[in-house]
Amino acid sequence: MIKFIIPAVIVFLVVLFWEKIQEFFYKKFNIRLNYVVVVIFVTILTIVIALLYF
């Protein structure tokens, strides 16, 4: 049961504090975090689809 609760709490906290996380990365590295998240999401989605296809 813990293996379901801990990821749910982590996702909830990321969603809750997304603006602060994004602002921190923008100030620290001068990069928009939204672009990085989109690229990572598309890459993971492509890998999953490729694994399901082959």
Buried (B, 14 or more C-beta within 10 A) or exposed (E): EEEEEEEEEEEEEEEEEEEEEBEEBEEEEEEEBEEEEEEEEEEEEEEEEEEEEE
